[in-house]
């Protein structure tokens, strides 16, 4: 399977979108674009706000490149089901530690 990027998002699954978010947190260069995620204790609410902001930016960029790409992508509500799980919060913590 071809990795999903901003230039190839059409048909991305919930898991692929969440993995892109984790990659963004785990990269020291892009980690700076997540000021809503505090250093220290991360709550699910912090994560939801940051993810929603990040995903809105991803959708805006994808639609600017290809106006049709946004419609087959998961809606935020579907992604919220994944990011609200404690296992995803643990993955976020691991990605942040990796970027440190």
C-alpha positions as CSV (number, residue, x, y, z in Angstrom):
1,X,0.0,0.0,0.0
2,X,1.2,3.5,-0.8
3,X,1.8,5.6,2.3
4,X,-0.7,8.5,2.7
5,X,0.7,12.0,2.3
6,X,-0.8,15.4,1.8
7,X,-0.6,14.7,-1.9
8,X,-2.2,11.2,-1.7
9,X,-4.9,11.3,0.9
10,X,-7.9,10.0,-1.1
11,X,-9.4,7.0,0.6
12,X,-7.3,7.2,3.8
13,X,-8.7,5.1,6.6
14,X,-9.3,6.3,10.2
15,X,-6.1,4.4,11.2
16,X,-4.0,6.0,8.4
17,X,-5.2,9.5,9.4
18,X,-4.4,8.8,13.0
19,X,-0.9,7.5,12.0
20,X,-0.2,10.7,10.1
21,X,-1.0,12.6,13.2
22,X,1.4,10.4,15.3
23,X,4.1,10.9,12.6
24,X,3.6,14.7,12.9
25,X,4.0,14.6,16.6
26,X,7.0,12.3,16.4
27,X,8.9,14.5,14.0
28,X,10.8,17.3,15.8
29,X,10.2,19.7,12.9
30,X,6.4,19.2,12.8
31,X,6.0,18.7,16.5
32,X,6.4,22.5,16.9
33,X,3.1,22.8,15.1
34,X,1.2,21.2,18.0
35,X,1.3,23.9,20.7
36,X,-2.0,22.7,22.0
37,X,-0.4,19.4,23.3
38,X,1.2,20.3,26.6
39,X,4.5,19.0,27.8
40,X,3.7,16.8,30.7
41,X,0.3,15.3,31.3
42,X,-1.8,14.9,28.2
43,X,-5.5,14.6,28.6
44,X,-8.0,13.2,26.1
45,X,-9.5,16.7,25.9
46,X,-6.1,18.3,25.0
47,X,-5.6,15.6,22.4
48,X,-9.1,16.1,20.8
49,X,-8.6,19.9,20.5
50,X,-5.1,19.5,18.9
51,X,-6.1,16.6,16.6
52,X,-9.2,18.5,15.4
53,X,-7.1,21.6,14.7
54,X,-4.4,19.5,12.9
55,X,-7.0,17.5,10.9
56,X,-8.7,20.7,9.8
57,X,-5.4,21.9,8.4
58,X,-4.8,18.6,6.7
59,X,-8.3,18.7,5.1
60,X,-7.8,22.3,4.0
61,X,-4.4,21.5,2.4
62,X,-5.8,18.4,0.7
63,X,-8.8,20.3,-0.7
64,X,-6.6,23.1,-1.9
65,X,-4.5,20.5,-3.9
66,X,-7.5,18.4,-5.0
67,X,-11.0,19.7,-4.2
68,X,-12.4,16.1,-4.5
69,X,-10.1,14.5,-1.9
70,X,-12.0,15.7,1.1
71,X,-15.2,13.8,0.5
72,X,-13.8,10.3,0.9
73,X,-11.9,11.1,4.0
74,X,-13.2,10.1,7.4
75,X,-15.2,12.7,9.3
76,X,-13.8,14.0,12.6
77,X,-16.5,12.1,14.6
78,X,-15.2,8.8,13.2
79,X,-11.7,9.8,14.1
80,X,-12.7,11.0,17.6
81,X,-13.7,7.4,18.4
82,X,-10.1,6.3,17.8
83,X,-8.3,9.2,19.4
84,X,-10.4,9.0,22.6
85,X,-9.0,5.6,23.5
86,X,-6.4,5.4,26.2
87,X,-4.2,3.3,23.9
88,X,-4.1,6.2,21.4
89,X,-3.2,8.7,24.2
90,X,-0.3,6.3,25.1
91,X,0.8,6.3,21.4
92,X,0.7,10.1,21.5
93,X,2.9,10.2,24.6
94,X,5.4,7.9,22.9
95,X,5.5,10.0,19.7
96,X,6.1,13.1,21.8
97,X,9.0,11.4,23.6
98,X,10.4,10.4,20.3
99,X,10.4,14.0,19.1
100,X,12.1,15.3,22.2
